[in-house]
Amino acid sequence: MMSQIEDLRTKSDDQLNADLTELKREQFNLRFQAATNQLERPARIKEVRRSIAKIKTLQGQRSAAAK
């Protein structure tokens, strides 16, 4: 878990935004699969949601540090 946070900290802002966009797209697809009962790994929804939260937290910390 800590290694994921460390990996995110080494990424640039542009890379984080790209990751965030990709995760949001995946989250949308997972929600769609859940609604149509085609979801293979229900735990993936939680993983994606937490990954999005980690990126947003890191972005918030960076913007606060930049002020």
N, C-alpha and C positions, 0 to 999 in steps of 0.2 A: 504494500500500500504506500509506504513512504517513497519507494522508488518511483512510483507513478508521479507523485508530487514533485520529486526532484527532476524528473524528466520534463515536466511541464515548466518548471522554473528556468530551464536552460533554453527554452524556445523563445523566439522573438514574438512580438505582438502580432505580426502578420500570421505567423504559424499558429498561434493560439486562436486567432479569428477563423482561420481555415478549419482547424480542428473543431471549433465550436459549431461552425456551419455544418460540417459533416455529421457531427453528433446529433444536431437538431433534425437533420434529414433522416438519420437512422431512427431517432425517437418517433418521428411522424410515421415511418414505415412500420415500426413495431406496434404503435397504437392501432394502425390500420389492420395489421395481422391479428391483433388481439380481438378487435371488433368482429372480424370474420372467422374467428376460431381457427386460425392457421399458425398460431404462435408455437414455435418449437422450443424455445428457451425463455420461459416467463421471467427468469431472474435477470435476463439481459436488460429488461426495462429499467430495473433498479440500478444496474451498473451504469447504463447510459445517463440516467438522471443524475447520479452522483458525479460522474465525470464532468457533466455540464456544470454542476455546482462548483467543482474544484477549479475549473477554468475561470468561471465568473468571479470566484473569490480571489483568485490570483490577479485577474485584471483589475479588480477593485483595489487590491493592495498596491498594485503598480501605479494606478491613477492617484491614489492618496499620497504615495511617496513622491510623485512628480510635482505635487502642489507646493 
